């Protein structure tokens, strides 16, 4: 919903799909609940999705099932960070490559 232009949305979707990653579409309300600020960690066969309680509770049953297909889900309460800091779990974890 945040990419209004259909052509641009298609380009973004194709670009992400070309990396072999799955897309779970979220709506604007879920975005405001930090559902886009989750992080998948680990290696194949041993992956964990780290997500805040607020973001997790905004997801549909189907979205949760998709996430749990190849990852264990770890949802954590961070209400102060989200309310006062404006960030979520992804902002709190350094990605090292």
MODELLER restraints for C-alpha pairs under 7 A, 6 or more apart:
rsr = mdl.restraints
at = mdl.atoms
rsr.add(forms.Gaussian(group=physical.xy_distance, feature=features.Distance(at['CA:1:A'], at['CA:27:A']), mean=5.97, stdev=0.5))
rsr.add(forms.Gaussian(group=physical.xy_distance, feature=features.Distance(at['CA:1:A'], at['CA:28:A']), mean=6.37, stdev=0.5))
rsr.add(forms.Gaussian(group=physical.xy_distance, feature=features.Distance(at['CA:2:A'], at['CA:28:A']), mean=6.84, stdev=0.5))
rsr.add(forms.Gaussian(group=physical.xy_distance, feature=features.Distance(at['CA:3:A'], at['CA:9:A']), mean=5.61, stdev=0.5))
rsr.add(forms.Gaussian(group=physical.xy_distance, feature=features.Distance(at['CA:24:A'], at['CA:63:A']), mean=6.75, stdev=0.5))
rsr.add(forms.Gaussian(group=physical.xy_distance, feature=features.Distance(at['CA:30:A'], at['CA:55:A']), mean=6.89, stdev=0.5))
rsr.add(forms.Gaussian(group=physical.xy_distance, feature=features.Distance(at['CA:30:A'], at['CA:58:A']), mean=5.59, stdev=0.5))
rsr.add(forms.Gaussian(group=physical.xy_distance, feature=features.Distance(at['CA:30:A'], at['CA:59:A']), mean=6.97, stdev=0.5))
rsr.add(forms.Gaussian(group=physical.xy_distance, feature=features.Distance(at['CA:33:A'], at['CA:54:A']), mean=5.96, stdev=0.5))
rsr.add(forms.Gaussian(group=physical.xy_distance, feature=features.Distance(at['CA:33:A'], at['CA:55:A']), mean=5.07, stdev=0.5))
rsr.add(forms.Gaussian(group=physical.xy_distance, feature=features.Distance(at['CA:33:A'], at['CA:58:A']), mean=6.66, stdev=0.5))
rsr.add(forms.Gaussian(group=physical.xy_distance, feature=features.Distance(at['CA:34:A'], at['CA:55:A']), mean=5.13, stdev=0.5))
rsr.add(forms.Gaussian(group=physical.xy_distance, feature=features.Distance(at['CA:34:A'], at['CA:88:A']), mean=6.46, stdev=0.5))
rsr.add(forms.Gaussian(group=physical.xy_distance, feature=features.Distance(at['CA:35:A'], at['CA:55:A']), mean=4.37, stdev=0.5))
rsr.add(forms.Gaussian(group=physical.xy_distance, feature=features.Distance(at['CA:35:A'], at['CA:56:A']), mean=6.81, stdev=0.5))
rsr.add(forms.Gaussian(group=physical.xy_distance, feature=features.Distance(at['CA:37:A'], at['CA:88:A']), mean=6.08, stdev=0.5))
rsr.add(forms.Gaussian(group=physical.xy_distance, feature=features.Distance(at['CA:37:A'], at['CA:89:A']), mean=6.51, stdev=0.5))
rsr.add(forms.Gaussian(group=physical.xy_distance, feature=features.Distance(at['CA:37:A'], at['CA:90:A']), mean=5.23, stdev=0.5))
rsr.add(forms.Gaussian(group=physical.xy_distance, feature=features.Distance(at['CA:38:A'], at['CA:49:A']), mean=6.77, stdev=0.5))
rsr.add(forms.Gaussian(group=physical.xy_distance, feature=features.Distance(at['CA:38:A'], at['CA:50:A']), mean=5.68, stdev=0.5))
rsr.add(forms.Gaussian(group=physical.xy_distance, feature=features.Distance(at['CA:38:A'], at['CA:51:A']), mean=4.68, stdev=0.5))
rsr.add(forms.Gaussian(group=physical.xy_distance, feature=features.Distance(at['CA:38:A'], at['CA:89:A']), mean=6.30, stdev=0.5))
rsr.add(forms.Gaussian(group=physical.xy_distance, feature=features.Distance(at['CA:38:A'], at['CA:90:A']), mean=5.53, stdev=0.5))
rsr.add(forms.Gaussian(group=physical.xy_distance, feature=features.Distance(at['CA:39:A'], at['CA:49:A']), mean=5.57, stdev=0.5))
rsr.add(forms.Gaussian(group=physical.xy_distance, feature=features.Distance(at['CA:39:A'], at['CA:50:A']), mean=5.31, stdev=0.5))
rsr.add(forms.Gaussian(group=physical.xy_distance, feature=features.Distance(at['CA:39:A'], at['CA:51:A']), mean=6.79, stdev=0.5))
rsr.add(forms.Gaussian(group=physical.xy_distance, feature=features.Distance(at['CA:39:A'], at['CA:90:A']), mean=5.67, stdev=0.5))
rsr.add(forms.Gaussian(group=physical.xy_distance, feature=features.Distance(at['CA:40:A'], at['CA:47:A']), mean=6.69, stdev=0.5))
rsr.add(forms.Gaussian(group=physical.xy_distance, feature=features.Distance(at['CA:40:A'], at['CA:48:A']), mean=5.60, stdev=0.5))
rsr.add(forms.Gaussian(group=physical.xy_distance, feature=features.Distance(at['CA:40:A'], at['CA:49:A']), mean=4.26, stdev=0.5))
rsr.add(forms.Gaussian(group=physical.xy_distance, feature=features.Distance(at['CA:40:A'], at['CA:50:A']), mean=6.29, stdev=0.5))
rsr.add(forms.Gaussian(group=physical.xy_distance, feature=features.Distance(at['CA:41:A'], at['CA:47:A']), mean=5.58, stdev=0.5))
rsr.add(forms.Gaussian(group=physical.xy_distance, feature=features.Distance(at['CA:41:A'], at['CA:48:A']), mean=5.25, stdev=0.5))
rsr.add(forms.Gaussian(group=physical.xy_distance, feature=features.Distance(at['CA:41:A'], at['CA:49:A']), mean=6.26, stdev=0.5))
rsr.add(forms.Gaussian(group=physical.xy_distance, feature=features.Distance(at['CA:42:A'], at['CA:48:A']), mean=6.25, stdev=0.5))
rsr.add(forms.Gaussian(group=physical.xy_distance, feature=features.Distance(at['CA:47:A'], at['CA:70:A']), mean=6.81, stdev=0.5))
rsr.add(forms.Gaussian(group=physical.xy_distance, feature=features.Distance(at['CA:47:A'], at['CA:71:A']), mean=4.69, stdev=0.5))
rsr.add(forms.Gaussian(group=physical.xy_distance, feature=features.Distance(at['CA:47:A'], at['CA:72:A']), mean=6.34, stdev=0.5))
rsr.add(forms.Gaussian(group=physical.xy_distance, feature=features.Distance(at['CA:48:A'], at['CA:71:A']), mean=4.90, stdev=0.5))
rsr.add(forms.Gaussian(group=physical.xy_distance, feature=features.Distance(at['CA:48:A'], at['CA:72:A']), mean=4.70, stdev=0.5))
rsr.add(forms.Gaussian(group=physical.xy_distance, feature=features.Distance(at['CA:48:A'], at['CA:73:A']), mean=5.74, stdev=0.5))
rsr.add(forms.Gaussian(group=physical.xy_distance, feature=features.Distance(at['CA:48:A'], at['CA:74:A']), mean=6.77, stdev=0.5))
rsr.add(forms.Gaussian(group=physical.xy_distance, feature=features.Distance(at['CA:49:A'], at['CA:71:A']), mean=6.03, stdev=0.5))
rsr.add(forms.Gaussian(group=physical.xy_distance, feature=features.Distance(at['CA:49:A'], at['CA:72:A']), mean=6.13, stdev=0.5))
rsr.add(forms.Gaussian(group=physical.xy_distance, feature=features.Distance(at['CA:49:A'], at['CA:73:A']), mean=4.81, stdev=0.5))
rsr.add(forms.Gaussian(group=physical.xy_distance, feature=features.Distance(at['CA:49:A'], at['CA:74:A']), mean=5.97, stdev=0.5))
rsr.add(forms.Gaussian(group=physical.xy_distance, feature=features.Distance(at['CA:50:A'], at['CA:73:A']), mean=6.25, stdev=0.5))
rsr.add(forms.Gaussian(group=physical.xy_distance, feature=features.Distance(at['CA:50:A'], at['CA:74:A']), mean=4.95, stdev=0.5))
rsr.add(forms.Gaussian(group=physical.xy_distance, feature=features.Distance(at['CA:50:A'], at['CA:75:A']), mean=5.92, stdev=0.5))
rsr.add(forms.Gaussian(group=physical.xy_distance, feature=features.Distance(at['CA:50:A'], at['CA:89:A']), mean=6.91, stdev=0.5))
rsr.add(forms.Gaussian(group=physical.xy_distance, feature=features.Distance(at['CA:51:A'], at['CA:74:A']), mean=6.26, stdev=0.5))
rsr.add(forms.Gaussian(group=physical.xy_distance, feature=features.Distance(at['CA:51:A'], at['CA:75:A']), mean=4.73, stdev=0.5))
rsr.add(forms.Gaussian(group=physical.xy_distance, feature=features.Distance(at['CA:51:A'], at['CA:76:A']), mean=6.42, stdev=0.5))
rsr.add(forms.Gaussian(group=physical.xy_distance, feature=features.Distance(at['CA:51:A'], at['CA:89:A']), mean=6.08, stdev=0.5))
rsr.add(forms.Gaussian(group=physical.xy_distance, feature=features.Distance(at['CA:52:A'], at['CA:75:A']), mean=5.00, stdev=0.5))
rsr.add(forms.Gaussian(group=physical.xy_distance, feature=features.Distance(at['CA:52:A'], at['CA:76:A']), mean=4.79, stdev=0.5))
rsr.add(forms.Gaussian(group=physical.xy_distance, feature=features.Distance(at['CA:52:A'], at['CA:77:A']), mean=5.72, stdev=0.5))
rsr.add(forms.Gaussian(group=physical.xy_distance, feature=features.Distance(at['CA:52:A'], at['CA:78:A']), mean=6.41, stdev=0.5))
rsr.add(forms.Gaussian(group=physical.xy_distance, feature=features.Distance(at['CA:52:A'], at['CA:88:A']), mean=6.76, stdev=0.5))
rsr.add(forms.Gaussian(group=physical.xy_distance, feature=features.Distance(at['CA:52:A'], at['CA:89:A']), mean=6.21, stdev=0.5))
rsr.add(forms.Gaussian(group=physical.xy_distance, feature=features.Distance(at['CA:53:A'], at['CA:75:A']), mean=5.21, stdev=0.5))
rsr.add(forms.Gaussian(group=physical.xy_distance, feature=features.Distance(at['CA:53:A'], at['CA:76:A']), mean=5.27, stdev=0.5))
rsr.add(forms.Gaussian(group=physical.xy_distance, feature=features.Distance(at['CA:53:A'], at['CA:77:A']), mean=5.12, stdev=0.5))
rsr.add(forms.Gaussian(group=physical.xy_distance, feature=features.Distance(at['CA:56:A'], at['CA:75:A']), mean=6.58, stdev=0.5))
rsr.add(forms.Gaussian(group=physical.xy_distance, feature=features.Distance(at['CA:81:A'], at['CA:87:A']), mean=6.28, stdev=0.5))
rsr.add(forms.Gaussian(group=physical.xy_distance, feature=features.Distance(at['CA:81:A'], at['CA:88:A']), mean=6.67, stdev=0.5))
rsr.add(forms.Gaussian(group=physical.xy_distance, feature=features.Distance(at['CA:82:A'], at['CA:88:A']), mean=5.70, stdev=0.5))
